[in-house]
Amino acid sequence: MNLDNLKNVIEQSQRTQRNWDLNKSVKDEDIELFKTAVSHCPTKQNRIWYNVVIVKDRNIIERIHETTDGFDYPIGSSTTNTQTLANLLVVFNADKDKRERVNTDFSSYVDTSIGIASAYLNLTAHLLGYKTGYCNCFNSKKVDEILGTKKSKLIVGIGHSDDNRNRQEHHLNPDYIYPSFNKSIEIKII
């Protein structure tokens, strides 16, 4: 891959996908690579700050999606987050290294580690030709009940885009178009 292609993939990876081609599936060998991405990324002192559940079961994916009714744009409205209707979901849960002292406040380590791991996952998925979507507007208690986990923090949807639709169109309601914004990050070189 040349530098221009890599730059293009990186730029595309910042945009979320809201609707999916569910006639396709995610390859098992790609899931293995996703497992490597989320487990071999940097963490503070290479300690454990999270665990991951990969969800392939369509019924579970749809149950998780039902917990996401909280996307509120425009303000005062509410809809579900269809990034969670992807072909595959990756759920990040807060965890704590068994060697860690009980009284240690580890929330910043958890958040930073999940951020890094999800970024590795996101870029890996895009390099393989998939689209992604991030969701943290879900009922974590309900997701924990569905998955039998504790402290779910972030969901990343991975899958095949529905190329016949605008990526911002709600997967179930074509009349709803999610907003999308551009950003300009200030970067200084000293």
Residue, then its C-alpha position, 0 to 999 in steps of 0.5 A: m500500500n502506498l502512502d496516498n492509499l494509506k492516507n485515504v484509508i486513515e481519512q475514511s476511517q473517521r466517518t461512521q457507517r449507519n446502514w449495512d449490507l447484511n447479506k454479507s458477513v465478516k470473514d473468520e480470518d478477519i475476526e482473528l486479526f481483529k482479536t490481534a488488534v485489540s489484544h496487542c495494542p499498547t496499554k499502561q505498563n502492558r497491563i489489562w484495563y479492559n476485556v472484549v466481547i465479539v458478537k456475531d449472533r444477529n439476534i444478540i446484535e439486534r437486542i443490543h441495538e434496542t438498548t441504544d435509544g438515546f441519540d438526540y439530534p436534533i435536541g429533544s428527539s431520540t432515535t437508536n444508534t444503528q452503528t450497532l446493527a453492523n455485521l459484527l459488534v465488538v464490545f469493550n468492557a472495563d476490567k482491571d489487572k488482577r495484580e492491581r491494588v484494590n484502591t487504585d483509581f483506574s478509570s483513566y487507564v481504562d478509558t485510554s486503553i479502550g480508546i487505543a484498542s478501539a482505534y487499532l480495531n477501527l484502522t485494521a477494519h478499514l484496511l481490510g475494506y470494512k466500515t465501522g461505527y462507534c457507539n457509547c450511547f447505550n444502556s450499559k446495564k442492559v448490554d451487560e445483562i445480554l452479554g453476561t458481562k460487567k461495565s460495558k463502555l464502548i461498542v464498535g460496529i464493523g461490517h459491509s456498508d450498504d452502498n446503495r444508501n447514504r452512509q448517514e441514513h438510519h438503517l431502519n428509518p430512511d427518513y432519518i439522516y444522522p448529522s455529520f460534522n467536519k473537524s479541524i484539529e490544531i497541530k503544532i510542530i515545535 
